[in-house]
Amino acid sequence: MNMPLALCEKRDPKGLYKLARAGKIKGFTGIDDPYDLPLNCEIEINQKGGVCPMPSAMAGEVVTYLEDKGYLQD
């Protein structure tokens, strides 16, 4: 998934980003540890028009990709 850090923080149900920003969690990706984009990922889930897709839509993208590549069979 390729989503902005602000969105990840907003959707963090456990409050881990808040704890990391407060220094209570060290080495947290995107806060005090770098996030390195994958160089050759097979699939990338992105925002659509600045909006994060619903989980079912994102899952559908993954399933469609797997079907198109022949990884899933009926």
Biopython code that builds the backbone (N, CA, C, O; Angstrom):
import numpy as np
from Bio.PDB.StructureBuilder import StructureBuilder

atoms = [
    (1, "MET", "N", (0.839, -1.167, 0.000)),
    (1, "MET", "CA", (0.000, 0.000, 0.000)),
    (1, "MET", "C", (0.881, 1.226, 0.000)),
    (1, "MET", "O", (1.894, 1.286, 0.698)),
    (2, "ASN", "N", (0.487, 2.190, -0.783)),
    (2, "ASN", "CA", (1.227, 3.442, -0.873)),
    (2, "ASN", "C", (0.272, 4.559, -0.461)),
    (2, "ASN", "O", (-0.427, 5.135, -1.295)),
    (3, "MET", "N", (0.253, 4.851, 0.818)),
    (3, "MET", "CA", (-0.644, 5.864, 1.364)),
    (3, "MET", "C", (0.174, 6.906, 2.117)),
    (3, "MET", "O", (1.239, 6.596, 2.650)),
    (4, "PRO", "N", (-0.318, 8.132, 2.161)),
    (4, "PRO", "CA", (0.400, 9.187, 2.888)),
    (4, "PRO", "C", (0.477, 8.884, 4.388)),
    (4, "PRO", "O", (-0.410, 8.252, 4.962)),
    (5, "LEU", "N", (1.552, 9.351, 4.993)),
    (5, "LEU", "CA", (1.758, 9.143, 6.420)),
    (5, "LEU", "C", (0.591, 9.704, 7.232)),
    (5, "LEU", "O", (0.165, 9.087, 8.208)),
    (6, "ALA", "N", (0.074, 10.859, 6.840)),
    (6, "ALA", "CA", (-1.042, 11.470, 7.579)),
    (6, "ALA", "C", (-2.263, 10.549, 7.602)),
    (6, "ALA", "O", (-2.960, 10.472, 8.615)),
    (7, "LEU", "N", (-2.526, 9.856, 6.504)),
    (7, "LEU", "CA", (-3.646, 8.929, 6.456)),
    (7, "LEU", "C", (-3.392, 7.732, 7.365)),
    (7, "LEU", "O", (-4.299, 7.279, 8.063)),
    (8, "CYS", "N", (-2.176, 7.225, 7.360)),
    (8, "CYS", "CA", (-1.832, 6.102, 8.232)),
    (8, "CYS", "C", (-2.034, 6.483, 9.699)),
    (8, "CYS", "O", (-2.566, 5.703, 10.488)),
    (9, "GLU", "N", (-1.602, 7.689, 10.046)),
    (9, "GLU", "CA", (-1.767, 8.148, 11.421)),
    (9, "GLU", "C", (-3.245, 8.310, 11.769)),
    (9, "GLU", "O", (-3.662, 7.957, 12.872)),
    (10, "LYS", "N", (-4.027, 8.830, 10.857)),
    (10, "LYS", "CA", (-5.453, 9.048, 11.093)),
    (10, "LYS", "C", (-6.189, 7.729, 11.313)),
    (10, "LYS", "O", (-7.129, 7.662, 12.106)),
    (11, "ARG", "N", (-5.764, 6.691, 10.615)),
    (11, "ARG", "CA", (-6.449, 5.391, 10.684)),
    (11, "ARG", "C", (-5.791, 4.422, 11.657)),
    (11, "ARG", "O", (-6.034, 3.217, 11.578)),
    (12, "ASP", "N", (-4.978, 4.912, 12.560)),
    (12, "ASP", "CA", (-4.235, 4.063, 13.490)),
    (12, "ASP", "C", (-5.074, 3.764, 14.733)),
    (12, "ASP", "O", (-5.079, 4.565, 15.668)),
    (13, "PRO", "N", (-5.783, 2.631, 14.766)),
    (13, "PRO", "CA", (-6.687, 2.349, 15.886)),
    (13, "PRO", "C", (-5.967, 2.085, 17.212)),
    (13, "PRO", "O", (-6.565, 2.235, 18.278)),
    (14, "LYS", "N", (-4.711, 1.700, 17.157)),
    (14, "LYS", "CA", (-3.978, 1.386, 18.388)),
    (14, "LYS", "C", (-3.168, 2.567, 18.915)),
    (14, "LYS", "O", (-2.594, 2.493, 20.002)),
    (15, "GLY", "N", (-3.121, 3.656, 18.149)),
    (15, "GLY", "CA", (-2.389, 4.831, 18.612)),
    (15, "GLY", "C", (-0.877, 4.684, 18.562)),
    (15, "GLY", "O", (-0.162, 5.369, 19.293)),
    (16, "LEU", "N", (-0.386, 3.799, 17.708)),
    (16, "LEU", "CA", (1.058, 3.558, 17.650)),
    (16, "LEU", "C", (1.826, 4.760, 17.102)),
    (16, "LEU", "O", (2.927, 5.060, 17.564)),
    (17, "TYR", "N", (1.243, 5.445, 16.117)),
    (17, "TYR", "CA", (1.934, 6.619, 15.569)),
    (17, "TYR", "C", (2.043, 7.708, 16.634)),
    (17, "TYR", "O", (3.072, 8.377, 16.733)),
    (18, "LYS", "N", (1.002, 7.889, 17.422)),
    (18, "LYS", "CA", (1.027, 8.885, 18.498)),
    (18, "LYS", "C", (2.113, 8.544, 19.511)),
    (18, "LYS", "O", (2.849, 9.422, 19.963)),
    (19, "LEU", "N", (2.209, 7.272, 19.862)),
    (19, "LEU", "CA", (3.258, 6.831, 20.788)),
    (19, "LEU", "C", (4.644, 7.039, 20.189)),
    (19, "LEU", "O", (5.568, 7.453, 20.889)),
    (20, "ALA", "N", (4.790, 6.757, 18.910)),
    (20, "ALA", "CA", (6.085, 6.943, 18.252)),
    (20, "ALA", "C", (6.460, 8.420, 18.218)),
    (20, "ALA", "O", (7.615, 8.773, 18.454)),
    (21, "ARG", "N", (5.498, 9.276, 17.927)),
    (21, "ARG", "CA", (5.779, 10.715, 17.902)),
    (21, "ARG", "C", (6.136, 11.238, 19.290)),
    (21, "ARG", "O", (6.877, 12.213, 19.415)),
    (22, "ALA", "N", (5.616, 10.596, 20.327)),
    (22, "ALA", "CA", (5.925, 10.987, 21.693)),
    (22, "ALA", "C", (7.251, 10.392, 22.167)),
    (22, "ALA", "O", (7.680, 10.642, 23.293)),
    (23, "GLY", "N", (7.904, 9.596, 21.294)),
    (23, "GLY", "CA", (9.192, 8.997, 21.644)),
    (23, "GLY", "C", (9.086, 7.732, 22.460)),
    (23, "GLY", "O", (10.093, 7.236, 22.965)),
    (24, "LYS", "N", (7.890, 7.200, 22.600)),
    (24, "LYS", "CA", (7.701, 5.986, 23.400)),
    (24, "LYS", "C", (7.948, 4.712, 22.608)),
    (24, "LYS", "O", (8.125, 3.643, 23.192)),
    (25, "ILE", "N", (7.960, 4.816, 21.280)),
    (25, "ILE", "CA", (8.311, 3.692, 20.412)),
    (25, "ILE", "C", (9.448, 4.180, 19.522)),
    (25, "ILE", "O", (9.304, 5.177, 18.815)),
    (26, "LYS", "N", (10.558, 3.489, 19.557)),
    (26, "LYS", "CA", (11.725, 3.867, 18.756)),
    (26, "LYS", "C", (11.794, 3.026, 17.481)),
    (26, "LYS", "O", (11.357, 1.875, 17.460)),
    (27, "GLY", "N", (12.345, 3.613, 16.426)),
    (27, "GLY", "CA", (12.528, 2.890, 15.173)),
    (27, "GLY", "C", (11.231, 2.657, 14.428)),
    (27, "GLY", "O", (11.102, 1.663, 13.714)),
    (28, "PHE", "N", (10.272, 3.549, 14.577)),
    (28, "PHE", "CA", (8.965, 3.386, 13.948)),
    (28, "PHE", "C", (9.025, 3.924, 12.522)),
    (28, "PHE", "O", (9.357, 5.087, 12.297)),
    (29, "THR", "N", (8.702, 3.070, 11.577)),
    (29, "THR", "CA", (8.786, 3.433, 10.164)),
    (29, "THR", "C", (7.944, 4.670, 9.865)),
    (29, "THR", "O", (6.764, 4.742, 10.209)),
    (30, "GLY", "N", (8.583, 5.638, 9.217)),
    (30, "GLY", "CA", (7.892, 6.861, 8.825)),
    (30, "GLY", "C", (7.964, 7.962, 9.862)),
    (30, "GLY", "O", (7.684, 9.120, 9.549)),
    (31, "ILE", "N", (8.332, 7.630, 11.084)),
    (31, "ILE", "CA", (8.436, 8.637, 12.142)),
    (31, "ILE", "C", (9.903, 8.914, 12.430)),
    (31, "ILE", "O", (10.406, 9.978, 12.068)),
    (32, "ASP", "N", (10.599, 7.987, 13.070)),
    (32, "ASP", "CA", (12.028, 8.203, 13.317)),
    (32, "ASP", "C", (12.898, 7.172, 12.602)),
    (32, "ASP", "O", (14.103, 7.083, 12.840)),
    (33, "ASP", "N", (12.274, 6.405, 11.733)),
    (33, "ASP", "CA", (12.989, 5.446, 10.894)),
    (33, "ASP", "C", (12.479, 5.662, 9.467)),
    (33, "ASP", "O", (11.279, 5.859, 9.272)),
    (34, "PRO", "N", (13.350, 5.630, 8.482)),
    (34, "PRO", "CA", (12.902, 5.936, 7.122)),
    (34, "PRO", "C", (11.997, 4.858, 6.542)),
    (34, "PRO", "O", (12.069, 3.686, 6.911)),
    (35, "TYR", "N", (11.150, 5.291, 5.628)),
    (35, "TYR", "CA", (10.344, 4.369, 4.829)),
    (35, "TYR", "C", (10.939, 4.361, 3.435)),
    (35, "TYR", "O", (10.994, 5.397, 2.772)),
    (36, "ASP", "N", (11.380, 3.212, 2.996)),
    (36, "ASP", "CA", (11.956, 3.072, 1.661)),
    (36, "ASP", "C", (10.923, 2.410, 0.758)),
    (36, "ASP", "O", (10.450, 1.307, 1.031)),
    (37, "LEU", "N", (10.584, 3.109, -0.327)),
    (37, "LEU", "CA", (9.643, 2.539, -1.284)),
    (37, "LEU", "C", (10.223, 1.267, -1.888)),
    (37, "LEU", "O", (11.416, 1.218, -2.187)),
    (38, "PRO", "N", (9.405, 0.239, -2.073)),
    (38, "PRO", "CA", (9.885, -0.970, -2.750)),
    (38, "PRO", "C", (10.313, -0.625, -4.175)),
    (38, "PRO", "O", (9.685, 0.204, -4.835)),
    (39, "LEU", "N", (11.369, -1.255, -4.637)),
    (39, "LEU", "CA", (11.878, -0.957, -5.969)),
    (39, "LEU", "C", (11.116, -1.687, -7.069)),
    (39, "LEU", "O", (10.881, -1.121, -8.136)),
    (40, "ASN", "N", (10.732, -2.919, -6.826)),
    (40, "ASN", "CA", (10.076, -3.724, -7.861)),
    (40, "ASN", "C", (8.859, -4.459, -7.311)),
    (40, "ASN", "O", (8.791, -5.686, -7.382)),
    (41, "CYS", "N", (7.904, -3.720, -6.765)),
    (41, "CYS", "CA", (6.723, -4.393, -6.217)),
    (41, "CYS", "C", (5.816, -4.878, -7.359)),
    (41, "CYS", "O", (5.758, -4.261, -8.423)),
    (42, "GLU", "N", (5.129, -5.962, -7.127)),
    (42, "GLU", "CA", (4.243, -6.521, -8.146)),
    (42, "GLU", "C", (2.943, -5.747, -8.250)),
    (42, "GLU", "O", (2.396, -5.602, -9.343)),
    (43, "ILE", "N", (2.444, -5.251, -7.137)),
    (43, "ILE", "CA", (1.182, -4.512, -7.126)),
    (43, "ILE", "C", (1.304, -3.386, -6.111)),
    (43, "ILE", "O", (1.943, -3.538, -5.070)),
    (44, "GLU", "N", (0.692, -2.269, -6.422)),
    (44, "GLU", "CA", (0.716, -1.113, -5.527)),
    (44, "GLU", "C", (-0.713, -0.586, -5.392)),
    (44, "GLU", "O", (-1.379, -0.300, -6.387)),
    (45, "ILE", "N", (-1.166, -0.466, -4.158)),
    (45, "ILE", "CA", (-2.497, 0.058, -3.880)),
    (45, "ILE", "C", (-2.334, 1.534, -3.514)),
    (45, "ILE", "O", (-1.609, 1.870, -2.578)),
    (46, "ASN", "N", (-3.014, 2.413, -4.257)),
    (46, "ASN", "CA", (-2.895, 3.855, -4.066)),
    (46, "ASN", "C", (-4.247, 4.483, -3.772)),
    (46, "ASN", "O", (-5.297, 3.855, -3.910)),
    (47, "GLN", "N", (-4.185, 5.751, -3.360)),
    (47, "GLN", "CA", (-5.407, 6.537, -3.219)),
    (47, "GLN", "C", (-6.036, 6.733, -4.596)),
    (47, "GLN", "O", (-5.360, 6.670, -5.623)),
    (48, "LYS", "N", (-7.315, 6.965, -4.591)),
    (48, "LYS", "CA", (-8.044, 7.263, -5.825)),
    (48, "LYS", "C", (-8.658, 8.648, -5.663)),
    (48, "LYS", "O", (-9.606, 8.823, -4.898)),
    (49, "GLY", "N", (-8.129, 9.619, -6.370)),
    (49, "GLY", "CA", (-8.636, 10.982, -6.259)),
    (49, "GLY", "C", (-8.451, 11.571, -4.877)),
    (49, "GLY", "O", (-9.289, 12.341, -4.407)),
    (50, "GLY", "N", (-7.354, 11.214, -4.223)),
    (50, "GLY", "CA", (-7.070, 11.729, -2.891)),
    (50, "GLY", "C", (-7.824, 11.041, -1.774)),
    (50, "GLY", "O", (-7.788, 11.494, -0.630)),
    (51, "VAL", "N", (-8.514, 9.938, -2.094)),
    (51, "VAL", "CA", (-9.299, 9.212, -1.100)),
    (51, "VAL", "C", (-8.802, 7.770, -1.039)),
    (51, "VAL", "O", (-8.581, 7.135, -2.070)),
    (52, "CYS", "N", (-8.631, 7.265, 0.170)),
    (52, "CYS", "CA", (-8.227, 5.876, 0.339)),
    (52, "CYS", "C", (-9.407, 4.971, 0.003)),
    (52, "CYS", "O", (-10.501, 5.170, 0.532)),
    (53, "PRO", "N", (-9.209, 3.986, -0.863)),
    (53, "PRO", "CA", (-10.310, 3.072, -1.206)),
    (53, "PRO", "C", (-10.777, 2.285, 0.019)),
    (53, "PRO", "O", (-10.033, 2.113, 0.985)),
    (54, "MET", "N", (-11.996, 1.821, -0.039)),
    (54, "MET", "CA", (-12.535, 0.958, 1.014)),
    (54, "MET", "C", (-11.741, -0.345, 1.024)),
    (54, "MET", "O", (-11.221, -0.756, -0.014)),
    (55, "PRO", "N", (-11.639, -0.999, 2.180)),
    (55, "PRO", "CA", (-10.897, -2.267, 2.246)),
    (55, "PRO", "C", (-11.375, -3.293, 1.223)),
    (55, "PRO", "O", (-10.560, -4.018, 0.652)),
    (56, "SER", "N", (-12.677, -3.364, 0.986)),
    (56, "SER", "CA", (-13.182, -4.348, 0.014)),
    (56, "SER", "C", (-12.696, -4.027, -1.395)),
    (56, "SER", "O", (-12.429, -4.938, -2.177)),
    (57, "ALA", "N", (-12.579, -2.743, -1.727)),
    (57, "ALA", "CA", (-12.073, -2.349, -3.048)),
    (57, "ALA", "C", (-10.593, -2.687, -3.178)),
    (57, "ALA", "O", (-10.148, -3.152, -4.227)),
    (58, "MET", "N", (-9.833, -2.452, -2.111)),
    (58, "MET", "CA", (-8.403, -2.787, -2.149)),
    (58, "MET", "C", (-8.207, -4.290, -2.273)),
    (58, "MET", "O", (-7.344, -4.750, -3.021)),
    (59, "ALA", "N", (-9.010, -5.055, -1.539)),
    (59, "ALA", "CA", (-8.940, -6.514, -1.639)),
    (59, "ALA", "C", (-9.290, -6.958, -3.045)),
    (59, "ALA", "O", (-8.675, -7.882, -3.579)),
    (60, "GLY", "N", (-10.276, -6.304, -3.651)),
    (60, "GLY", "CA", (-10.658, -6.626, -5.020)),
    (60, "GLY", "C", (-9.522, -6.394, -6.000)),
    (60, "GLY", "O", (-9.339, -7.171, -6.937)),
    (61, "GLU", "N", (-8.755, -5.325, -5.789)),
    (61, "GLU", "CA", (-7.596, -5.063, -6.658)),
    (61, "GLU", "C", (-6.582, -6.194, -6.561)),
    (61, "GLU", "O", (-6.020, -6.628, -7.566)),
    (62, "VAL", "N", (-6.357, -6.664, -5.342)),
    (62, "VAL", "CA", (-5.394, -7.749, -5.139)),
    (62, "VAL", "C", (-5.900, -9.033, -5.792)),
    (62, "VAL", "O", (-5.145, -9.721, -6.479)),
    (63, "VAL", "N", (-7.166, -9.352, -5.580)),
    (63, "VAL", "CA", (-7.731, -10.578, -6.165)),
    (63, "VAL", "C", (-7.687, -10.513, -7.688)),
    (63, "VAL", "O", (-7.328, -11.493, -8.341)),
    (64, "THR", "N", (-8.050, -9.367, -8.255)),
    (64, "THR", "CA", (-8.005, -9.212, -9.712)),
    (64, "THR", "C", (-6.588, -9.407, -10.232)),
    (64, "THR", "O", (-6.378, -10.075, -11.245)),
    (65, "TYR", "N", (-5.626, -8.829, -9.545)),
    (65, "TYR", "CA", (-4.222, -8.984, -9.943)),
    (65, "TYR", "C", (-3.830, -10.462, -9.917)),
    (65, "TYR", "O", (-3.227, -10.967, -10.864)),
    (66, "LEU", "N", (-4.174, -11.148, -8.830)),
    (66, "LEU", "CA", (-3.813, -12.566, -8.702)),
    (66, "LEU", "C", (-4.497, -13.420, -9.770)),
    (66, "LEU", "O", (-3.894, -14.351, -10.303)),
    (67, "GLU", "N", (-5.752, -13.103, -10.081)),
    (67, "GLU", "CA", (-6.462, -13.826, -11.140)),
    (67, "GLU", "C", (-5.809, -13.577, -12.495)),
    (67, "GLU", "O", (-5.584, -14.512, -13.263)),
    (68, "ASP", "N", (-5.503, -12.310, -12.785)),
    (68, "ASP", "CA", (-4.889, -11.965, -14.072)),
    (68, "ASP", "C", (-3.533, -12.643, -14.267)),
    (68, "ASP", "O", (-3.155, -12.978, -15.390)),
    (69, "LYS", "N", (-2.814, -12.840, -13.177)),
    (69, "LYS", "CA", (-1.497, -13.485, -13.252)),
    (69, "LYS", "C", (-1.581, -15.002, -13.198)),
    (69, "LYS", "O", (-0.561, -15.684, -13.302)),
    (70, "GLY", "N", (-2.793, -15.539, -13.035)),
    (70, "GLY", "CA", (-2.970, -16.990, -13.011)),
    (70, "GLY", "C", (-2.654, -17.636, -11.676)),
    (70, "GLY", "O", (-2.482, -18.854, -11.608)),
    (71, "TYR", "N", (-2.573, -16.847, -10.612)),
    (71, "TYR", "CA", (-2.286, -17.417, -9.296)),
    (71, "TYR", "C", (-3.524, -18.025, -8.641)),
    (71, "TYR", "O", (-3.417, -18.894, -7.776)),
    (72, "LEU", "N", (-4.705, -17.557, -9.067)),
    (72, "LEU", "CA", (-5.957, -18.084, -8.531)),
    (72, "LEU", "C", (-6.690, -18.824, -9.628)),
    (72, "LEU", "O", (-6.713, -18.389, -10.780)),
    (73, "GLN", "N", (-7.275, -19.922, -9.273)),
    (73, "GLN", "CA", (-8.025, -20.695, -10.251)),
    (73, "GLN", "C", (-9.380, -21.048, -9.670)),
    (73, "GLN", "O", (-9.523, -21.210, -8.458)),
    (74, "ASP", "N", (-10.369, -21.165, -10.536)),
    (74, "ASP", "CA", (-11.728, -21.522, -10.087)),
    (74, "ASP", "C", (-11.802, -22.921, -9.589)),
    (74, "ASP", "O", (-12.870, -23.374, -9.177)),
]
sb = StructureBuilder()
sb.init_structure("model")
sb.init_model(0)
sb.init_chain("A")
sb.init_seg("    ")
for serial, (resi, resn, name, xyz) in enumerate(atoms, 1):
    if name == "N":
        sb.init_residue(resn, " ", resi, " ")
    sb.init_atom(name, np.array(xyz, "f"), 0.0, 1.0, " ", f" {name:<3s}", serial, name[0])
structure = sb.get_structure()
